[in-house]
């Protein structure tokens, strides 16, 4: 059952899953603003394929939370028209690769209309996309498509790494006047965290330091944040003090937080599930090299998925970055003081 909107910020900390945090964010947003509508394939009566919208149609009515035909281009096109007429649409794409039929609407219209009208037409549309692997899915169900969206000017692209941040970022995304692609790491939907769900916290476009360290900066986002934290804890046995940064916002990029960390540690490793070639990590590495060149003690390394279509479920454990691959990258940074 969904508790009354607003009560979550006053509750004592309790274990909560990312799925529940997202559900609560949608419920609180629907309660706070009558203009907010939620729609997509099976999000109404079924509650979504991952049950993120479970109970919302019953609470707020099918005029505000409703199902659509299986037509992703039509879903996003409808959301654009709704936003132009004063509504705040939050749409769900069932899986990352299922969003590709809507790509033309996203890149040609959603991302450009505000600039095309010189700011006269805002498009407060949120596109929720479950993305990434780790659930035993196959291609079309486990894609990491972030680079397509971050390469498109006019879009904000964010992804939470924790349940608390899932709530905060989704609330901020729905309040944002710009279109937001909200990437949800499906492998973390059922991970729990003891947290208070509150709409107050770091701005939507800021990265956060999840673990302080002095030897190397480990940069991750979405589903890889927890893996990076595991690697940082394992690195203690090697006497490596690893700082972990959760990007949160992929576009715009928080240069300040990243450059401050890398300039201090002198070393950096980027982690993401998507293929390495022309992946999002390449842009981050380029920016940090340009801004931190004189502070770097070693090249910036990337730990990524392989440059192949997503593998069968039994092979994804070899495809996805893991703790061992991250520790191997850190070891390759070769401390001059003998630390590696």
C-alpha positions as CSV (number, residue, x, y, z in Angstrom):
1,X,0.0,0.0,0.0
2,X,1.3,3.5,-0.9
3,X,1.5,5.7,2.3
4,X,0.2,9.3,2.1
5,X,2.3,11.6,0.0
6,X,4.9,13.6,2.0
7,X,5.0,11.3,5.0
8,X,8.2,9.5,3.9
9,X,10.4,12.5,4.6
10,X,9.4,12.3,8.3
11,X,9.7,8.6,8.8
12,X,12.6,6.9,10.6
13,X,15.1,5.3,8.4
14,X,14.0,1.8,7.2
15,X,15.1,-0.7,4.5
16,X,13.7,0.2,1.2
17,X,14.2,-1.2,-2.3
18,X,14.9,1.0,-5.4
19,X,11.6,-0.3,-6.9
20,X,9.7,0.9,-3.8
21,X,11.5,4.2,-3.8
22,X,10.6,4.9,-7.4
23,X,7.0,3.9,-6.8
24,X,6.9,6.4,-3.9
25,X,8.5,9.1,-6.0
26,X,5.8,8.7,-8.6
27,X,3.0,8.6,-6.0
28,X,4.3,11.8,-4.2
29,X,4.7,13.6,-7.6
30,X,1.2,12.7,-8.7
31,X,-0.2,13.9,-5.3
32,X,1.8,17.1,-5.4
33,X,1.0,18.3,-8.9
34,X,-2.3,17.6,-10.7
35,X,-0.6,18.1,-14.1
36,X,1.6,15.0,-13.6
37,X,0.4,11.9,-15.6
38,X,2.0,8.5,-15.8
39,X,1.6,6.2,-18.8
40,X,3.1,3.5,-20.9
41,X,2.8,-0.2,-21.8
42,X,1.1,-2.1,-18.9
43,X,1.8,0.6,-16.3
44,X,-1.8,0.9,-15.3
45,X,-3.6,-2.3,-14.1
46,X,-0.5,-4.5,-14.2
47,X,1.8,-1.9,-12.5
48,X,4.5,-2.2,-15.1
49,X,6.6,-5.2,-16.1
50,X,8.8,-4.5,-13.1
51,X,5.8,-3.4,-10.9
52,X,7.3,0.1,-10.4
53,X,3.8,1.7,-11.0
54,X,2.0,-0.9,-8.9
55,X,-1.1,0.6,-7.1
56,X,-0.8,4.0,-8.7
57,X,-3.8,3.6,-11.1
58,X,-6.0,2.5,-8.2
59,X,-5.0,5.4,-6.1
60,X,-5.0,8.2,-8.6
61,X,-7.4,7.0,-11.2
62,X,-7.0,5.7,-14.8
63,X,-7.2,9.2,-16.2
64,X,-3.8,9.9,-14.6
65,X,-2.1,6.5,-14.7
66,X,-3.0,4.6,-17.8
67,X,-1.9,2.0,-20.3
68,X,-1.0,2.7,-23.9
69,X,-0.7,0.6,-27.1
70,X,2.6,-1.1,-27.9
71,X,3.9,1.9,-29.8
72,X,6.9,3.6,-28.3
73,X,7.1,6.4,-30.9
74,X,3.4,7.1,-30.2
75,X,4.0,7.2,-26.5
76,X,6.7,9.8,-26.7
77,X,4.9,11.8,-29.4
78,X,1.8,11.9,-27.2
79,X,3.9,13.0,-24.2
80,X,5.4,15.9,-26.3
81,X,1.9,17.1,-27.2
82,X,0.7,16.8,-23.6
83,X,3.7,18.8,-22.4
84,X,3.1,21.5,-25.0
85,X,-0.4,21.9,-23.6
86,X,0.6,22.2,-19.9
87,X,0.8,18.6,-18.6
88,X,3.8,16.9,-17.0
89,X,4.1,13.4,-18.6
90,X,6.1,10.6,-17.1
91,X,6.3,7.8,-19.6
92,X,7.8,4.3,-19.2
93,X,9.7,2.3,-21.8
94,X,9.5,-1.4,-20.8
95,X,13.1,-2.1,-21.6
96,X,16.1,-0.1,-22.8
97,X,16.2,-1.4,-26.4
98,X,12.4,-1.2,-26.6
99,X,12.8,2.6,-26.6
100,X,14.6,2.7,-29.9
101,X,11.4,3.0,-32.0
102,X,10.8,6.3,-30.2
103,X,14.3,7.6,-30.9
104,X,13.3,9.9,-33.7
105,X,10.7,11.6,-31.5
106,X,13.3,12.0,-28.7
107,X,16.1,13.4,-30.8
108,X,14.3,15.3,-33.5
109,X,11.5,16.8,-31.4
110,X,11.7,16.3,-27.6
111,X,15.4,17.4,-27.4
112,X,15.1,20.4,-29.8
113,X,11.7,22.0,-29.3
114,X,12.6,24.3,-26.4
115,X,15.6,25.6,-28.3
116,X,13.6,25.9,-31.6
117,X,11.1,28.1,-29.8
118,X,13.8,30.2,-28.0
119,X,12.5,28.9,-24.7
120,X,8.9,29.8,-25.2
121,X,7.8,26.1,-25.1
122,X,9.1,24.0,-22.2
123,X,8.9,20.2,-22.4
124,X,8.8,18.8,-18.9
125,X,8.8,15.2,-20.1
126,X,10.4,12.3,-18.1
127,X,11.2,9.1,-20.0
128,X,11.8,6.3,-17.6
129,X,13.9,3.5,-19.1
130,X,15.0,0.3,-17.3
131,X,18.5,-0.2,-18.6
132,X,21.6,-2.4,-18.2
133,X,22.1,-6.1,-17.5
134,X,22.5,-8.3,-14.5
135,X,19.1,-9.9,-14.6
136,X,19.7,-12.9,-16.9
137,X,18.1,-11.2,-19.8
138,X,19.1,-11.2,-23.5
139,X,19.8,-8.5,-26.1
140,X,16.8,-6.1,-26.3
141,X,16.4,-6.6,-22.6
142,X,19.8,-5.7,-21.2
143,X,21.1,-2.8,-23.4
144,X,23.0,0.2,-22.0
145,X,21.9,3.0,-24.3
146,X,23.1,6.0,-22.3
147,X,25.6,7.2,-25.0
148,X,22.9,7.7,-27.5
149,X,21.0,10.1,-25.2
150,X,24.0,11.9,-23.8
151,X,25.2,12.7,-27.3
152,X,21.9,14.5,-27.9
153,X,22.0,18.2,-26.9
154,X,18.8,19.3,-25.2
155,X,18.3,16.2,-23.0
156,X,19.1,15.7,-19.4
157,X,20.2,12.2,-18.7
158,X,20.3,10.9,-15.1
159,X,20.6,7.5,-13.4
160,X,20.4,6.6,-9.7
161,X,22.8,4.2,-8.0
162,X,20.9,3.9,-4.7
163,X,17.3,3.6,-3.5
164,X,17.4,7.0,-1.8
165,X,18.8,8.7,-4.9
166,X,16.2,7.0,-7.1
167,X,13.5,8.8,-5.1
168,X,15.3,12.1,-5.0
169,X,16.4,12.1,-8.7
170,X,12.9,11.1,-9.9
171,X,11.2,13.8,-7.9
172,X,13.7,16.4,-9.3
173,X,13.3,15.1,-12.8
174,X,9.6,15.5,-12.7
175,X,9.9,19.0,-11.4
176,X,12.5,19.9,-14.1
177,X,11.3,22.1,-17.0
178,X,13.7,20.2,-19.4
179,X,13.1,16.7,-20.9
180,X,14.8,14.1,-18.8
181,X,15.8,10.6,-19.8
182,X,15.7,8.7,-16.5
183,X,17.7,5.5,-16.7
184,X,16.8,2.9,-14.0
185,X,19.4,0.2,-13.4
186,X,17.1,-2.8,-13.4
187,X,19.6,-5.1,-11.7
188,X,19.3,-2.8,-8.6
189,X,15.5,-2.7,-8.5
190,X,15.3,-5.1,-5.5
191,X,18.5,-4.0,-3.7
192,X,17.7,-2.5,-0.3
193,X,19.1,0.4,1.6
194,X,18.3,1.9,5.0
195,X,17.3,5.4,4.1
196,X,14.8,8.3,4.5
197,X,13.2,9.1,1.2
198,X,13.3,12.9,0.9
199,X,13.0,15.3,-2.0
200,X,15.8,17.4,-0.5
201,X,19.4,16.6,-1.5
202,X,22.1,17.3,-4.1
203,X,20.9,19.0,-7.3
204,X,19.9,16.9,-10.2
205,X,23.1,17.8,-12.1
206,X,25.7,17.0,-9.4
207,X,27.8,14.0,-8.8
208,X,28.4,12.7,-5.2
209,X,31.3,11.1,-3.5
210,X,30.0,7.7,-2.2
211,X,33.3,6.8,-0.5
212,X,36.2,9.1,0.2
213,X,39.7,7.9,-0.7
214,X,43.2,9.3,-1.6
215,X,44.9,6.8,-4.0
216,X,42.6,6.5,-7.0
217,X,39.2,7.8,-8.1
218,X,36.7,5.1,-9.2
219,X,33.9,6.6,-11.3
220,X,30.6,4.7,-11.8
221,X,26.9,5.3,-12.3
222,X,23.7,3.4,-12.2
223,X,24.0,-0.3,-11.6
224,X,27.8,-0.2,-11.4
225,X,27.9,2.1,-8.3
226,X,27.3,-0.9,-5.9
227,X,30.0,-2.9,-7.8
228,X,32.4,0.0,-7.5
229,X,31.8,0.2,-3.8
230,X,32.4,-3.5,-3.4
231,X,35.7,-3.1,-5.3
232,X,36.7,-0.2,-3.1
233,X,36.2,-2.3,0.0
234,X,38.1,-5.2,-1.5
235,X,41.0,-2.9,-2.4
236,X,41.6,-2.2,1.3
237,X,43.3,-5.6,1.5
238,X,45.8,-4.3,-1.0
239,X,46.3,-1.1,1.0
240,X,44.6,0.9,-1.8
241,X,42.4,3.8,-0.6
242,X,39.8,4.2,-3.3
243,X,37.5,7.1,-3.7
244,X,34.1,6.2,-5.4
245,X,32.1,8.8,-7.2
246,X,28.6,8.3,-8.4
247,X,28.0,10.5,-11.4
248,X,24.2,10.5,-11.1
249,X,23.9,13.1,-13.9
250,X,25.4,11.9,-17.2
251,X,24.3,15.0,-19.0
252,X,25.0,17.7,-18.0
253,X,28.3,16.5,-16.6
254,X,29.6,17.6,-13.2
255,X,33.2,18.7,-14.1
256,X,33.9,20.3,-10.7
257,X,33.3,17.2,-8.5
258,X,35.2,14.9,-10.8
259,X,38.2,17.2,-11.5
260,X,38.6,18.0,-7.8
261,X,38.8,14.3,-7.0
262,X,41.1,13.3,-9.9
263,X,43.4,16.2,-9.3
264,X,43.9,15.1,-5.7
265,X,44.3,11.3,-6.3
266,X,46.1,11.6,-9.6
267,X,44.6,8.4,-10.9
268,X,41.1,7.4,-12.2
269,X,39.2,4.3,-13.4
270,X,35.9,4.5,-15.1
271,X,33.3,1.7,-14.9
272,X,30.2,1.1,-17.1
273,X,28.3,-1.8,-18.5
274,X,28.1,-0.5,-22.1
275,X,30.6,-1.4,-24.7
276,X,33.9,0.4,-24.4
277,X,34.4,1.7,-28.0
278,X,32.9,5.2,-28.2
279,X,31.1,4.5,-24.9
280,X,30.2,7.2,-22.3
281,X,33.4,6.5,-20.4
282,X,35.5,7.7,-23.4
283,X,34.0,11.2,-23.1
284,X,34.6,11.3,-19.3
285,X,38.2,10.1,-19.8
286,X,38.8,12.8,-22.4
287,X,37.4,15.6,-20.3
288,X,39.4,14.6,-17.2
289,X,42.6,14.2,-19.3
290,X,42.1,17.8,-20.7
291,X,41.4,19.3,-17.3
292,X,43.7,17.2,-15.0
293,X,46.6,16.4,-17.3
294,X,49.3,17.9,-15.1
295,X,47.9,16.1,-12.0
296,X,47.7,12.6,-13.5
297,X,50.2,10.0,-12.4
298,X,48.9,7.4,-14.9
299,X,46.6,7.1,-17.9
300,X,42.9,7.0,-17.1
301,X,41.6,3.5,-17.5
302,X,38.1,2.1,-18.4
303,X,36.4,-1.2,-17.3
304,X,33.5,-1.8,-19.5
305,X,31.3,-4.3,-21.3
306,X,32.9,-5.9,-24.4
307,X,32.4,-4.6,-27.9
308,X,29.8,-7.2,-28.8
309,X,26.0,-7.6,-28.9
310,X,24.7,-8.5,-25.4
311,X,25.5,-12.2,-24.7
312,X,23.2,-15.0,-23.7
313,X,22.2,-15.0,-20.0
314,X,24.8,-17.7,-19.0
315,X,27.6,-15.6,-20.3
316,X,26.7,-12.2,-19.0
317,X,28.8,-12.7,-15.9
318,X,31.9,-12.6,-18.1
319,X,30.6,-9.6,-20.1
320,X,29.8,-7.3,-17.2
321,X,32.4,-5.5,-15.2
322,X,33.0,-7.1,-11.8
323,X,35.1,-6.6,-8.7
324,X,38.1,-8.6,-10.1
325,X,38.2,-6.6,-13.3
326,X,38.1,-3.3,-11.5
327,X,40.9,-4.4,-9.0
328,X,43.0,-5.5,-12.0
329,X,42.6,-2.0,-13.6
330,X,43.6,-0.3,-10.3
331,X,46.7,-2.6,-10.1
332,X,47.7,-1.5,-13.6
333,X,47.9,2.1,-12.5
334,X,51.4,1.3,-11.0
335,X,52.0,3.4,-8.0
336,X,55.4,5.0,-8.1
337,X,55.7,4.7,-4.4
338,X,55.5,0.9,-4.6
339,X,51.8,0.6,-3.7
340,X,51.2,-1.6,-6.8
